[in-house]
Amino acid sequence: MTTTEDRTESGSAESSERVRRRGEDSAVLRMSEAEVAQLALDAPEVALATNTEERTIMNMGPSHPSTHGVLRLVLELEGEIVKRSKPVVGYLHTGMEKTAEELTYMQGSTNVTRMDYASPLFSELAFSLTVEKLLEVEVPERATWIRMMMCELNRMSSHLLFMATNGMDLGAVSMMIYGWREREEVLRFFEMVTGLRMNHNYIRPGGVAADLPDGWEKEVERLLAMIPPRLEEYDVLMTGQPIWRERLQGVGVLNSEEALALSATGPILRSTGYAWDLRRDEPYLAYDQVDFDVVVGTYGDCFDRYAIRLNEIRESMRIVQQCLDMMPKGDYRVQDKKVTPPPRARIDESMEALIHHFKIFTEGFKVPEGDAYVAVESPRGELGCYIVSDGGPKPYRMHIRGPSFINLQTMPHLMYDGLIADGVAVISSVDPIMGEVDR
């Protein structure tokens, strides 16, 4: 499935020229923190002589509303034109990968769920699948389908947040209210199922924390009926709006070769026309049993990235509808006493169950020696979890391949030779979550 928005020939030619020039090494500002600090001390408005042109070094962020958190960009400007740039990260560093070494596998989901706080269920899923790969356990079919449905709803809520903030960044202020309104409805369903709106700790090694509550089918049906008309309103408000197109078309262009060289995944890679989606190309859960289209762009610009996310909400709704129709019955977690705690009701009836529960949650379960890597398709691209086990109840090492962090590499190339105002559009189109970047 491709985004079929009409473009002018002049816009296409301009995009090609931008791609050719941005491919030069000069797009990236290769300057250390110390050098930038020294320049600021030497001359607040430092001018760099380059072919008699004056250039200025300027910081954008980390306390800037349009850098989406605590992202800092060091920009080398020629007037209002960005000639070189450099993302600076680390302002939200929490050491979650190191923290994982001191938490049991049972506690691990509470840690990783706080990385990408806009789509926490995907972090929980990647972690749980990796632990299950080391344990060589197969989760019940119902747990697999619950995971898939919840993740697709989370993809919808994440993209709705993008719609809200992207609109706000570019002046469509009403969109912030509308996108937030629809996202709230999805988060309300998450609260009904998991007890929390965010950072759920719901997907755990062996299955999920609890079965779907009574009445979940009606709530899902309500969401699937409510959101499509709202998406049509987004189309009217933004997609066909001349100012919106002017701000996004031909801005932040990347081609497939550049995206692959920079390891970009998700909507950034698919916007270039490269149809890569782990759900289809390396299926996990039950994605090989449902029908959906991989949405791709043509020009690799900010407009394509916006249109892809808008249409991916519709594709996620197709998958959720199929989950609703095909949800199997059965257990929601593995019935293995080495991995799974006893049912809550049994703790009041049996001393053995109480001891079992106590040992599982205090000591955890042991995982065989070895290492494993599992990747899932998060709203931002390939989210991977690599775990090394020494045979104990805690990971010896853990590393997360955060798509937000990897995708930041594209930013200097996307911003090259564009206006500062276009830089705001570029940052928004990359959709970075800084908790996942710094983790």
N, C-alpha and C positions, 0 to 999 in steps of 0.2 A: 504494500500500500504506500503510495507516494503522496506528498503534499502537492496539489495541482494548482498552486497560485500563479496567476499570470505575472510575467515580468517584462520589462522593456528591454530591447536589444542593447541600448546604451548602458543600462544598468548591468547587464551581463558582461559587456566588454570592460566596464569599469571594475567589476569584481575580479575578472581575470587578471587585469593589470595589478590590482592590489595583492592578489595571491602571488604573482611573480615577484613583486618587490618585497613583500613581507617574508618571503623565503630566505632573504639575506640574513646573515648572522647578526646584523646590526639591530634587529628587533629587540634583542635581550640586553638589558643594562647589566653588564658584568662588573659590578662595583661592590666591594665589601661594605659591611655595616660601618666599619671604622672609617673608610674613605668617605662615605656619605656624611657621617658625623663631623669629620674634619672639614669637609666642604662647607657645611652649615656654619661651623665656627669661623672659618676664614672669611666667608662672605655670604650673608643670608640670601641674597639674590645673586647666586653665583652664575657667571656667564662662561660658557665653554666655547672657545673659538673653534669653529668647524667651518672651513671655507667662508670665513668672514661673517657667518651667521651666529647670532647669539642664542644660546640655549640655557634653559633654567632647570635646575633640579628641584623637584617639589614632591612632598609627601601627600598621598591621598589615603586617609585612614591612619591608624586603626579605629579612630572614633568618628567614622563618617557613616551616615545612615545608609548610603548606597553601596558600601563595601560588604554588606550582608554579614555583619558581625564584627570580628576584630581582624579583618584582613587589612594589611598595609601594602600600598603600592608605591614604590619609588619611581617617579616619572621624570624622564628627560624631555622637556618641552621646547618647542620652537613656536613661540606665540601660544596658540591653543592646540597645536598639533603635537601628538605624542610620537616622538621619534624612537625612544627606547623606554622600556619599563621592566620592573622587577617586582614580583610578589614577595613579600616578607611575611613569614608565618611564625607561630610560636607563642602568641599572646594568650592563647587559651589552653596551653599545654597542661595535660592532666596525667600523663604517664600511664594510660590505661593498659597498654601492652605489658608493661613491667608489673603493674598491679595484678594482672592475670596470673602471674607466677605465685602469688600469695593467696589466691582464691581457689577453692575446690571447683571441680567441673560443675557441681550443682549450683555453686554461687556465680559461675562465669557469666550467665545471661544477664545478671543484674549490673554487671560491669559494661559489657559490650553494647547493651541497649542504649547507653547514654552517648555513644559516639555520634551517629547520625540521628540527632533528636527529631528530625523531620520524618524519618522513616525507620524507627527503631526496630521494627519486626524483622527487617532484612538482616540487620546485624545479629540478632538472636538466631535467625535461621542459619546463616553462614557458620556461626559458632557451633550450633547444635549438630548440623550435618557433618562437620569436621570431627566432632567428638564421636558421633555415631559411626563414622567411617573407621575410626581407631578401635572402637568397641566391636565393630562388625555386627551391629544389631540392625534389624529392619523394623521400622516403626509401623504400627497398624495403618491400614488404608484410610480409616477415618481421620486419623491424625494428619496424614499427608494432605488430604483434601481441605481440612480446616486450616492448615498452614498456608496452603495456596490461596484460599479465599481471603484470609486475613491479610496476606501480603499484597494481593491485588487491591484490596480496599485501602491499604496503606500507600500503595503507589498512587491511587487516586487522590488521597488526602495530601500527599507530598506535591503532586503536580498542581493541585488546587492552591496550595500555598505559593507555588511558583507563579501561578496566574495572578494572585493577589499582589505579591511583591514586585513582579515584573511590571504590572500596570502602574503601581505606585511610583516606581523608579522613572518611568517614562511619561508621567504626567496624567495618566488615566486614574486619578485618585479614587474615583468611585469603585474601581475594580478591587481595591484593597478590601473594601467592605463586602463586596459580593463574593470574592474568593474565600475570604475568612468565614463568611456565612455558611457556604457549602461544606467547607472543611470541618466546621464545628459539628455538622450533622454526622459526619463519618467518625469523628472523635467521640461523639456521644455513643455510637454503637460500640466502639472499642471499650469505652468505660463500662458498658453493659456486659461485655464478654469477659474482660480482663480485670475490671475494677479500677483501671487507670486510663487517663486520656493519652498519656505519653509514657515512654520508658516502662513498658508493660511487664517485662520478665514473664512473658506468656509462652513463647516457644522455648522449650527446654530440651536438653538431651533426653531422648526416649519418647518424645511426643509433645504435648502441650500441657499447661498447668491445670486446665479444667475443661470439661466438655462445654459445648455451646449451650447457653441457657434457654429456658422455655421462651418461645416467642421470637427467636432469632430470625426465623424465616420471614415473618411479617416486617421486621425492621429492615432486613436486606431488600425486600421487595419495595419498601417505601423509599429507600435510598435510590434504587434503580429507576423508580418512577419519577423521583423529584429532580435528579441531576440533569438528564438530557435537555429539558427545556431551558435550564439555566445555562448550559453550554451553548445553546443557540443564541442566548442573549449575549454571551461573550463574543460570539462571532459578529453580531451586529455592532457591539460596542467597540471591538478592536480589529478583527480580521479584515473587514472591508473598509476600515476608516483610513482616509488618505494620509492624515498626519501620522498615524500608527505605522503605516507602510513606509512612509518617508523616513521615520526614525530607525527602522529595522532592516529594510531591504538593502542589500549591498554593504551592510555594516558587519564587521567582525567575520570576514570570510576565511574559510579554511577548506582545503581540498583533502581528498582521501589519503593521498600520500603523506601529507603533513600530519594529519590526524593519527595515522598509524605509526609514523615515526616518533610522535610524541606520546604514544601509548594511550591516546584518548579513547574512551568507550562511552556507551550510552547515547543519549540524544546528540552529543557533540559529534561522534563518529557517524551516526546514522544520518545526520543533517547533510553530510557530504555525499550521500547516495550509497554508502557502504552498509549493506543490510546485515549487521551483526547483532544478534540478540541471543544470549545464552539460553533463554527459555526455549528457543527453537533450534539453535545450532548445537547446543550441548545440554539436552533436556534433563531436568531434575524434577523432584516431586512428581506431579502427574501432568506436566505441561504437554507431554506427547499424546495425551488423551483429550485435549480440548482444542477448539478451533479459535485462532486469532491471527491477525495480520501484524507483521513487523512494519512499522511506519518509518519511511525514509524520506529525506529531502532531496534537493537537486543542487542548490547553490552553496550550501554550507554556511549560510549567514545567520544572523540573529533571528530573522523572520522564520526561517526553516526550523530553528530550534524551538521557537515559540509554537509553531504549528504542529510540530511532532508531539510535544507534550500535551497540547490540547486534544489531539487525536488519540494519544495513548490512554487518556482517561476513558474514551469511548471503548477502546479495545479491552481495557481492564474490566469495564462493565460487562462486556461480552463474556469474559472468563468467569466473573463472579456469578453471572446468571447460570452458566453451565455448572458451576460448583453447587449452586442452589438446587439445580435439577438433579444432579448426579451424586449428591452427598451420601456416602455409604453409612451404614450403621456399624456399631462395634466399639472397640476400645479407643480411647483418645490418647493412650500412652502404652508403652511396652509393659507387659506383665512379667517383668524380670525383677526379682527381689533385690538383686545386686545393684540395680540402677534406679528402680522405682520405689518411692516411699509407700507405706500402706495407706489405704483409704482413711480419711479423717475419722469416720465413724468407728473404725476398728480400734483406734488408739484408746478410746474410753472403755473398751470391752476386753482388751487383751494386753497383758504385760509384755508378751513377745513383740506385739505390734508397736508398743510404746518404745521399747528398746531399739527395734528396727528403725523407727522414725528418728529417734535421737541420734543413732550412729550415722544414718544417711546424711543428716543435716549438719552434724558437727565434724565428722571425719570425711564424709564424701565417699565416692566409689572409686576404685582404682581402675586405671585405663592401661592396657598393654603397651609395652614399649614400642616406639615407632614414630613416624611423622606422617602427616596428611595435610592436603590442601583441597579445599572445596570453594568454588566460586558461584555466586548467584547474581542475577541481573537486578540490581537495585535501580531506583529511579534515576540515579546519576551514572550508572555504568556497572562495570564488573567489580563487585564487592567480594573479596576473597579472604579466607581465614586459613592461616598456616599454623599448625600446632605440632610441637615436638613433645612427646611423652617419655618419661623415664620409668614408667611403670607405677608411679605413685598416684595419689588422688588430686594432684595439682599439675597444670601444664609446666613442663620444664622451660619452654619458650613459647611465645605466641606472637604472631605478626599479622596485622590486618592490611590488606591491600585496599586502601580507601580511594574510591574513584574521585572524590572531591579533591584529594591531595594530588593525584596524578593529573587530573584535568586542569589544575592550575598552571601546569606547564604551557598550556596553549595560550594563556592570557597575553603574554608579550607579543606573540605573533598575531593574535586577533586585534590587539589595540594599535598595532604599528601603523603610523601615518594617518591615524584617525583623530577626531576631535576629542577633547576631554569629555564632552557630553556624550559622545559615542562610547567612551570608555565605561560610562555608567550602564549603557545598554549591554555591553559585552560582559561585564561582571554578572549582571542579572541573568544573561543567557547561559553562562557557565553553571549557574545555580550551585555555588559551593556552600557546603555546610561546615563551618569552621571547627565544630566539635570532632568531626571526622578527619579534618585536615591535621589538627594538632594532637588529638587523641592522647 
